[in-house]
Structure formats: C-alpha cells, structure tokens
Amino acid sequence: MNLRLILAIGGVVTLASCVMAATRDGRIAQELLDKIRTQGHAAVVVELRLPPDADELSIRVAQDRLLTDLASVPHRVTRRYATIPFIALELSDAALQVVAASPLVVGITEDILLTPDRPRPPPPQGGPIR
C-alpha cells in the first residue's frame, strides 16, 4: 500500500473515533448525528473553548482558526457572534467530524428555533446545560 493511502485511512479512522468519543461524552447528541447522516447537513451552534472573560478579538481568532480547519469540507457559516464564544454553522458529515475533533470546541448543539410550544430539549446525557 502506498503511504498516502495509509495516512488517509488513518485520518478517517481518527476523525471517526473523535466523533464517537464526542457522542459518548455528550458533546454531540445522537439525534444530531443521525440528522446529518440522513439529510446530509444540519444547522448547529458550536461553543468554542475560551476563558469566560475572552474579548472580541480572542473570539474572532478562535472562530477564524475553526473556519481554517473547515476550509476543505462542505460547510456554511450562518452567524459569527462577536461577544460570546460561539459560531453558528451548517455542517456536512465531514465538517461535523472536523469540528468534533477540534480542541477549540467545547460543544455542538443543533441550531433550532425555540418557541413557547417548543422548549429547549434536555442536554445529551452527561452533557452540560446550555
């Protein structure tokens, strides 16, 4: 086997194991994974790993770093938040794998419209309340 193929297979296995670990530790709800795999994409909100007192520049830099990591996979930015460490994205399955493997990411939740008749769903088991 040539070295490129071995490295590519190793990369896919590593990313897949990161997604599985993120699912187990509550960073990604199984329903979100299922939705992306059946529909091909889903709207998500990604929480970035930054200190609570992060300034706007730090938030922007973290968002830029994540977007650089996503450059080679299908995704769309739907909103960049300036004052809180979050970014809203539409992710493909490949993009979800990149985001789930990123050390910049604390959590990934589906971006849904909350209304009085559709309250916030409970967090994934073991996951933090947002």
N, C-alpha and C positions, 0 to 999 in steps of 0.2 A: 504494500500500500504506500502511496506517496504521502509525504509529510503533511501537505496541505489538507488532504482528506482526513488524516488522523486528527489534526488540530481542529478542523471544522466539526468533526463528530464530538470531540472532547468539549468544544464550546457549546454545542447544542445540549449535551448531557448536563453540563454545568448549569446552563440557564434553566433547563427544565427542573433540575433539582432545587434551584433557588426559588422557583415558583411554587414547587411542592412544599418547601420549607416555609415560605411566606404564607401559604394557605394553612399549614399546621399551626403556625404561631399566631394566627389571627390577623395578619396584615392584609390578607385578601379573602373576601368571602367566597365560598364555593359557588354561590349563585352568580357572582360577577364573572368568575372563570367560565362557568357554563354559558353565560350570555355571550361573552366574547367569542367563545368557540363555535356557538351556533349561528350568531349573527355576523361574525367577522370583525366586530368592533363594539365598543361601548364608551360612553362618556364617564369619566372618572374625575375625582379630585384627589390630588396627590399631596400628602403632607411631607414637607421637607425637614430634614434633620438640622435644625438651627437652634441656638440658645433662645430662651424666651424674650430676651432683650435685643434680638437681632434688628439691625437698622435696615432701611430700604435698600441700600447698596448690597448688603450681605444677602438679602432675599433675592435680589436681581441676579447676583453672581451664582447663587445656588440654582436658580431656575435656568440660567444660561448653561451651566455645566450639565444639568439633566438633559436639556434640549440638544446639546452637543452629542451626548451619548445616544440620543434617539435619532440622530440625523440619517442613519442608514435604514431605518424601518418605518413602515407606514404609521403616521400619527398626525394629529391636528391639534394645535393649541386653541382652546376656546376662551381661556381667560388667564391672564397673569395678574396676580394680586400684588400690590405694591407694599402693603404694610403688614401682611401676615404671611407666614412661610408655607404657602400653598400655591398650586398651579392646577388649573382645570385643563384636561386633555381629552381627546378622543383617541383611544388606543386600539390598535390591532393586536392580535395574539402575540406576534413577535415583539411589538412595542411593550406589551404588558410584561413580557419576560425580561426585557431590558430594565424597565422601571422596578420590577420586583427584586432584581439582582443588585440594584444600585445602593451603595452605602449612604447615599444622600437622602434616601426615602425612609420615612417612619411608618407611613400607612397609605393605603389605597382604598378608596371607597367609591361606590357608584354615585355619580352625579345625578340626583333625581330631584324633581320639584316636590317640595314638601308643602302640603296644604292641610287645613284642619281635619279633613277626612282621610288624609294620608300622612300620618305622623311619621317621624323618624323611626326607621326599623331598629331593633336592638343591634348592638355591635356583634361581630362574629364572636363565637365563644372564646373567651380568654383575651379578646381584643380590648383596647381602650375605648372609653366612651368619648365620642366627639360631639 
